[in-house]
């Protein structure tokens, strides 16, 4: 049986892309992931994540990564369809591998609606989909995907930092990121395309508000 795990990194950041990764394993290689110390990427150091990438690729039947740029995210977010975008990219990953079972970390409460979106887009009843919140905690194949996604996103962010300066993590909760966005918004438009224009962090600063909330 072929099992595919899918997870994302960078969904909530205001700077840089969202990255989705998929890892294909068998039941036997699933157990190997556990033995090599795979867990939710947020619970690992950057050094450990990077060290696990090659191990995961050696264990897996195959891996896939899709990088979604900020303009594409803005296109969907302006219509309040970020979950739809994530579902469409996940389905693209599934179609590249056609597994028997998919485990995926789902946005939204419970994951039931996200599962329905995936099934409708996939239109392939032979593939079993398990979509759950915190799937990266519960299934090592999803944790492996979370590691690949996080390492790839970190690479993309580092490229942007080298080109445009140190803006911190790229998340709205980061004070350094907030200051960087503030400076950009005070300069003449248009804003660069590595910024997510649809994020309320950006909209509030463009409006001259000093306090900010990300939604």
C-alpha positions in Angstrom: 0.0 0.0 0.0 1.3 3.4 -1.0 0.8 6.2 1.6 1.2 9.9 1.0 1.6 12.5 3.7 1.1 16.2 2.9 1.7 19.3 5.0 2.4 23.0 4.4 4.7 25.7 5.7 4.3 29.5 5.6 0.6 29.7 5.3 0.3 32.5 7.8 3.4 34.5 6.9 3.1 38.0 5.4 6.4 37.8 3.5 7.3 35.0 1.1 5.6 31.9 -0.3 3.6 29.1 1.1 5.2 25.7 0.5 3.4 22.3 0.3 5.3 19.1 0.5 4.3 15.4 0.0 6.1 12.3 1.1 5.2 8.8 -0.3 6.0 5.7 1.8 5.0 2.1 2.3 3.9 0.7 5.7 7.4 -0.6 6.2 9.1 2.7 5.5 6.5 4.5 7.7 8.1 2.6 10.6 11.5 3.7 9.4 10.4 7.3 9.7 9.6 6.8 13.3 13.0 5.3 14.0 14.9 8.1 12.5 13.2 10.7 14.7 10.8 12.3 12.4 8.2 14.6 14.2 6.3 17.8 13.6 8.9 20.3 12.1 8.0 22.9 14.7 9.3 20.6 17.4 12.7 20.3 15.8 15.7 22.6 15.5 16.6 24.0 12.1 19.8 21.9 12.2 17.8 18.7 13.0 15.3 19.4 10.2 18.0 19.9 7.7 19.7 16.7 8.8 16.5 14.7 8.4 15.8 15.8 4.8 18.2 13.4 3.2 17.1 10.6 5.5 13.5 11.2 4.6 14.3 11.2 0.9 16.2 7.9 1.3 13.3 6.2 3.1 10.5 7.6 0.9 9.3 6.1 -2.4 9.3 9.7 -3.6 8.8 13.3 -2.5 7.2 16.4 -4.1 7.3 20.1 -3.3 5.2 23.0 -4.6 6.0 26.6 -3.9 3.1 29.0 -4.0 4.1 32.6 -4.6 2.5 35.6 -2.8 0.7 36.9 -5.9 -1.1 33.6 -6.2 -2.0 33.6 -2.5 -3.3 37.2 -2.8 -5.5 36.2 -5.8 -7.3 33.6 -3.7 -7.3 35.5 -0.4 -9.1 38.5 -2.0 -12.0 36.1 -2.5 -11.5 34.5 1.0 -10.5 31.2 -0.7 -7.1 30.4 0.9 -8.4 26.9 1.9 -9.4 26.3 -1.7 -5.9 27.2 -2.9 -4.4 24.8 -0.4 -6.8 22.1 -1.4 -6.0 22.6 -5.2 -2.2 22.4 -4.6 -2.6 19.3 -2.4 -4.6 17.6 -5.1 -1.9 18.4 -7.6 0.6 16.7 -5.3 -1.7 13.7 -4.9 -2.1 13.4 -8.7 1.6 13.3 -9.1 1.8 10.1 -7.0 -1.7 8.5 -6.9 -1.3 6.8 -3.5 -3.8 4.4 -1.9 -4.1 6.6 1.2 -3.5 10.3 1.9 -2.8 11.8 5.3 -2.9 15.6 5.3 -2.8 18.3 7.9 -6.0 20.2 7.5 -6.9 23.9 8.0 -10.1 24.7 9.7 -11.8 23.0 12.6 -11.8 19.2 12.5 -10.8 18.9 8.8 -14.1 17.6 7.6 -14.8 20.4 5.2 -11.3 20.3 3.9 -11.6 16.6 3.2 -14.8 17.2 1.2 -12.9 19.9 -0.8 -10.1 17.4 -1.6 -12.5 14.6 -2.6 -14.5 16.9 -4.9 -11.4 18.2 -6.6 -9.7 14.8 -6.8 -12.8 12.9 -8.0 -11.0 9.7 -7.4 -12.9 7.4 -5.1 -10.2 4.7 -4.8 -8.0 7.1 -2.8 -8.7 7.2 0.9 -8.2 10.7 2.4 -7.6 11.3 6.1 -7.7 15.1 6.8 -7.1 16.1 10.4 -5.9 19.1 12.5 -2.5 18.4 13.9 -1.9 15.5 11.6 1.8 16.3 11.7 1.7 15.3 15.4 -0.2 12.0 14.8 1.3 10.6 11.6 5.0 10.4 10.9 4.5 10.6 7.1 2.8 14.0 7.6 5.6 15.0 10.0 8.1 14.1 7.3 6.2 16.3 4.8 6.2 19.2 7.3 10.0 18.9 7.6 10.5 19.1 3.8 8.0 22.0 3.5 9.6 23.9 6.4 13.2 23.5 5.1 12.2 24.6 1.6 10.3 27.6 2.9 13.3 28.6 5.1 15.5 28.4 2.0 13.1 30.6 0.1 13.0 33.1 2.9 16.8 33.2 3.2 17.1 34.0 -0.5 14.7 37.0 0.0 16.7 38.2 3.1 19.9 38.1 1.1 18.3 40.2 -1.7 16.2 42.6 0.3 17.6 42.7 3.8 16.8 41.1 7.2 13.1 41.2 7.7 13.0 38.5 10.4 10.8 35.4 10.1 8.3 36.9 7.7 5.4 36.3 10.1 3.1 39.1 11.4 4.0 38.2 15.0 7.6 39.1 14.4 8.5 42.7 15.4 11.3 42.9 12.9 8.9 41.8 10.1 6.4 44.4 11.3 9.1 47.2 11.1 10.1 46.0 7.6 6.5 46.1 6.4 6.0 49.5 8.0 8.9 50.9 6.1 7.7 49.4 2.8 4.2 50.8 3.3 5.6 54.3 4.0 7.5 54.3 0.7 5.9 54.9 -2.7 3.7 52.0 -4.1 3.6 49.5 -5.6 4.6 47.1 -2.9 7.0 44.3 -4.0 5.5 41.0 -5.1 7.2 39.0 -2.3 4.8 40.7 0.1 1.3 39.4 0.5 -0.8 42.5 -0.3 -4.0 40.9 0.9 -2.9 40.4 4.5 -4.5 42.7 7.0 -1.0 43.5 8.4 -0.2 45.2 5.1 -3.6 46.9 4.7 -3.6 48.4 8.2 -0.1 49.8 7.7 -1.0 51.3 4.4 -3.9 53.0 6.1 -1.5 54.4 8.6 -2.7 52.4 11.6 -0.1 51.7 14.3 -1.7 48.6 15.9 -2.1 45.5 13.7 -4.0 42.2 13.8 -3.5 39.4 11.3 -6.6 37.6 10.2 
